[in-house]
Amino acid sequence: MKGMILIHSALSDDTRTVVISVETELTNMDLKSISARSLPYPHTLRKSSHLLSPKVLQIAWVRDVTKFRVEVFTRNTSSRRLLKLGLTDGHSEVAAVE
């Protein structure tokens, strides 16, 4: 990653361009290829209700739990939503609620 940042810095005098370029590259990467495990193992996670320290996670999937299956197919929309998110560190996954 440092090499990519250095190359971008050498090619551009505009730091904003470098930041946008690096953000775009990271957005399109699989977190597993650039990170180590940061989430606790599943059996440890079940014993606690929160995670300690900030984590960098990737959204694996999203589901609006207020929608019934019929509504999904008929595309009815409402202003209320409750999203259930699948978050991953690239090695394991946890569910979260918006």
C-alpha positions, 0 to 999 in steps of 0.5 A: 500500500505504501508503494502505491501511495508513493507512486501516486505522490510522485506522479501528482503534485495535487494531494487531493488527487492522490487521496481520491485515487487511493480511496478509489483503489481501496474501495474496489479491493477485497479487504481480505487481500490487504488486512489481517483479522481484526474481528474476534473469533465467533465463539468470543464474539457471542459472549460480548455485546460490543467491539473494543476499539475502532475497526475497519470493516467492509459491507458484505451484504445489506438487507432491509428487514422491514420489507416482506418478500412480496414487497421486494418483488412488487417494489413497494417503498415506504419511508421507514427502514431498518437495515441489517448489515453483514460486515467483514474484516475479510476473514470473518463476518458479523451482523449489525443493525443500522 
